[in-house]
Amino acid sequence: MQIGPTLETERLILRPPSEEGFDGYARLYADEEAARHIGGVKDRPMAWRSFAGLIGMWVLRGYGFFFVYEKHTGAWVGSIGPHFPEGWPGQEVGWAIAAEHWRKGYGKEAAEAALGFAFDTLGWEKVIHVIDPENTGSAALAKALGSHIVGQADELAGFGPMQINLWGQSAEEWRARQL
């Protein structure tokens, strides 16, 4: 049973999470480098609980992270999408890409589709991206998407004290770039 829409880009398919993608999700969280800036390594049972939360966001709010797959191979690429849990600093489009898919342009391609979904389907007026200042890859992706630093925070709900940059853009800024 699919709980939300499917989005397609030139090379990717974005679908709400389902059990078929859990192995990829668990591998991402088992990878120390890939998980470093997204809450750290999780063993498989903890990854399952996090995965269930992704599905719960779709059920409760009608949106959430999509699982991203390569069209030509079906390989699991990562998770990207709108995210706004309790206590979050704003409506976010966030991402996590499996290390084997870094530097292929998949993050930008999928994040553009997720931004379009957030702005055009959900009607969000602005989005943020919560990024650790040391995460230069995500900062570069945010910049490539047209986002800029809109603030900082020294605590993140559910994660406790930490320094984070809030990147973001408005729907108006995003639409102007689409022309």
N, C-alpha and C positions, 0 to 999 in steps of 0.2 A: 504494500500500500504506500503510495507516494503522498506526502503531506503538503506539498507545495509545487510551484511551477518548475519547469526545466528551462534553463537558459542555454543558448548556444552561441559560440563565437566561431571564428574561422577554424581554430584548432582544438577547441575545448567544449565539453559539456558540463554544465553546472546543475546539480540536482540536490534537493534536500537530502540530508544524511539518511542512509539506510544501512542495515547490517552488512550488506555486501561490501561496503567501504570501510568497515571497522578495522580490518587488518592493516590497511594503509595508515589509518589514523593512529592505531597503536604503534606502528613502526615509527611514525613521525615523533611521537612522544617518548619513544625509547632511544631516540637519537639525541645525544647530549648537545651537539651543536645546533641542530634544528629546533630543539625545545628550549634552548637557553633563554630566549627572550619572551617566551609565551607561557611562563609559569614553571618551567623546568621539567626534568624527566619524570615520567609517570610509569609505574609498572602497568601491566596489562589490566588488572582489575580496576586501578584508578583511572586509566584511560577509558575503560568501559563506563565508569560513572560520569566522566566528563562528556563522553559521546552521548549518553542518555540525556544529559543536560542540553546538548545541541538540539536533539529531537524535541525535548520539552519546550524550548524556546519557540519552535515552529508551532507546536500545539497551543501554547498559551498566547502567543502574539501574532501568529500568522506569517512570521518571517524568521530568519536566522541564517547561520552559516550554511552555505552550499558545500557539498563535496564536489571537487573538480576532477574531471577525468580527461585524458587525451582521447580525442575522437578516433585517431587511427589505430591505437593499441588498446584502449580501454584502461590504461594504467591510471592508478589513483595519483593525483598530483598534489592535492592539498585541500584546505578548506578556506573559503572566502565568503564574506557576506555581511549583511546588516546584523548588528548586535547591540542590544541595549538592556543589559540585566539591571536588576535593582541596585541602586547606588552608583551606577556608572556615571562618569563625568559628561556624557552626552551620547547622542545617537551615533554609533560607530559603524563604519565599514572596515572590518579587520581582515587579516589574512595570516595563514601559516602554510608554507610550501615545503614539501619534502625535499631534502637536500639534493637528491638525485635530479631534481627538476629546477634547481636554481640556475639562473643566467640563461634561461631559454625564452624569456619574455612572457611566460605563462602568468606570473603574478600580475603584471600590468593588464594583460588581456582579460583575465578573469575579474580583476578589481574594477575595470571599466564597466563590465557587464553588471557587476554587483552595485556599482554607483548608479548606473541607469535604473536598476530595479528600485534602489532606495529613493531616488529622486522622482522617477516617473511613475512607478507603481505604488510605492508606499506614501508618496507625497511629502517626504522629508524636505525641509528647507535648508538644512545644513548637516554635514557629517564631520565626525572627527576620526582620527586614527591614533590610538594610544601606542606610543613608541618609546621604548627604552632609549635614552640618549646614546648608548653604546651600539645600538642596532643600526649601523650605517646602511645596511642593505634595505631595511624597511623605510628608513628615512629617504633614501634615494628613490624608492618606489613611490612614496607619498609625493615627493617633489615631481616625479615624472607624471603623476596623475593630476598635477596642478594644485596640490595642497601646499599649505605653508604653515608654519608654527603659529597657532592661535592661543597657546597658553601652556602652562606647566602645572604639574601637581606633585605633591610629595606623599600621596597615599592613593591606593587604588582598592576599591571595594573588593573584599575577598582575598586580597593579596597583602594588605598591610602597608607599612611605610616603604616607599620607594620613590625614586626620582623618575618622572616620566615627562616626555614632551607630548603635547596634544597638537597634532597636525590637523588641518581641516580645510574645508571649502564650503561655499554655499551652492545651492542648486543653480543659482544665477551664474556663478563663476563657471560651474561645470558645463552648463548649457552653452555659454559663450565659447568654450573651447571645442564644443561639438560641431560648430558651424564650419 
